[in-house]
Amino acid sequence: MNAKKILVVDDDRDQQAGLRVRLIASGYQVVSAFDAIQAVNVARSEQPDLILLDIGLPGGDGHKVFERLRNLAPTSLIPIIILSAQDPSLHRKRMLDSGAQDYFQKPANNDMLLQAISKALGVPEAQPSPTSVTVASAR
């Protein structure tokens, strides 16, 4: 089975790195974009299965990126989850009413975010990739 591909759009490089590690450990492929223009271009070229979108982006805000992605045929049906440090009272309802799958305030609870991703993708919750497991025997 091919791993689902997630596009993470966030201008905060530390946030990107943290999400990348969590998502890869959960079995997802990850592609990145750091601004509004890259977000649309990467979404069109990579055709991810889901997009994690920050609202505060250089080159255009997340609302405009969301709108553009919804209006382009190749990206119009890709589920989008908003992940933002901005005040949710200003953005949450607008984004959910526009069709976002979910909205998370940064820093997001990792377990809840991974559950929302699984739900949006319509797949069972991803399990961490097995590494080495040590089994202790009782004597």
C-alpha positions in Angstrom: 0.0 0.0 0.0 1.3 3.4 -0.9 1.8 5.9 1.9 -0.6 8.9 1.7 1.1 12.1 0.8 0.6 15.2 2.9 1.6 18.8 1.9 2.6 20.9 4.9 2.3 24.6 4.2 4.0 26.7 7.0 6.6 29.4 6.9 7.9 28.4 10.3 10.8 26.0 9.5 10.8 24.6 13.0 7.1 23.9 12.8 7.6 22.2 9.4 10.4 20.0 10.8 8.4 18.9 13.8 5.3 18.1 11.6 7.5 16.3 9.1 9.0 14.0 11.8 5.6 13.2 13.3 4.0 12.5 10.0 6.8 10.4 8.6 6.8 8.4 11.9 3.1 7.8 11.3 3.7 6.4 7.9 2.9 9.4 5.7 5.0 10.9 2.8 5.6 14.6 3.4 6.1 17.5 0.9 6.6 21.1 2.0 5.8 24.6 1.0 6.9 27.8 2.9 4.8 30.5 1.3 1.5 31.1 -0.6 2.9 30.8 -4.1 4.8 27.6 -3.3 1.7 26.1 -1.7 -0.4 26.4 -4.8 2.5 25.2 -7.1 3.4 22.2 -4.9 -0.2 21.2 -4.5 -0.7 21.3 -8.3 2.5 19.4 -9.1 2.5 16.9 -6.2 -1.2 16.2 -5.9 -1.1 15.4 -2.2 -3.8 13.4 -0.5 -4.2 16.1 2.2 -2.9 19.6 2.9 -2.0 21.1 6.3 -2.3 24.8 5.8 -1.1 27.7 8.0 -3.1 30.9 7.6 -0.2 33.4 8.2 1.9 33.0 5.1 4.3 35.2 3.2 3.1 36.0 -0.4 -0.6 35.8 0.5 -2.6 34.7 3.4 -3.9 31.2 4.0 -7.5 32.3 3.2 -6.4 33.2 -0.4 -4.4 30.0 -0.8 -7.4 28.0 0.4 -9.7 29.8 -2.0 -7.3 29.3 -4.9 -6.8 25.6 -4.2 -10.6 25.1 -4.1 -11.0 26.9 -7.4 -8.4 24.9 -9.3 -9.7 21.6 -10.8 -6.6 19.5 -9.9 -6.7 20.6 -6.2 -10.4 21.3 -5.6 -11.1 18.0 -3.8 -8.0 17.7 -1.7 -8.9 17.8 2.0 -7.4 20.8 3.9 -6.8 21.0 7.6 -6.0 24.5 9.0 -3.1 24.7 11.5 -2.7 28.3 12.7 -1.2 30.4 15.5 -3.6 33.2 14.7 -6.7 34.0 16.8 -9.2 31.2 16.1 -12.1 33.6 16.8 -11.2 35.4 13.7 -10.6 32.5 11.4 -12.0 29.1 12.6 -15.7 29.6 11.5 -14.8 31.2 8.2 -12.4 28.4 7.3 -14.7 25.6 8.4 -17.7 27.2 6.6 -15.5 27.4 3.5 -14.9 23.7 3.5 -11.8 23.0 5.6 -11.9 19.6 7.2 -10.7 20.8 10.6 -9.0 23.7 12.3 -6.3 23.4 14.9 -4.7 26.2 17.0 -0.9 25.9 17.3 0.6 24.2 19.1 -1.7 21.4 18.1 -2.2 18.3 20.2 -0.3 15.7 18.1 -2.7 12.8 18.7 -5.8 14.9 17.9 -4.1 16.2 14.7 -3.2 12.7 13.6 -6.8 11.5 14.3 -8.1 14.4 12.2 -5.7 13.6 9.3 -6.8 9.9 9.4 -10.4 10.9 9.4 -10.0 13.4 6.6 -8.2 10.7 4.5 -10.8 8.1 5.3 -8.2 5.6 6.5 -7.6 3.9 9.8 -5.4 5.9 12.1 -1.8 5.6 11.0 0.5 3.5 13.3 4.1 4.4 13.9 6.5 2.6 11.8 8.0 -0.4 13.7 11.6 0.1 14.6 13.4 -2.3 16.9 11.3 -3.8 19.6 12.9 -5.4 22.7 10.9 -8.1 24.4 11.8 -8.8 28.0 11.1 -12.3 29.2 9.9 -12.8 32.8 11.9 -15.4 34.7 
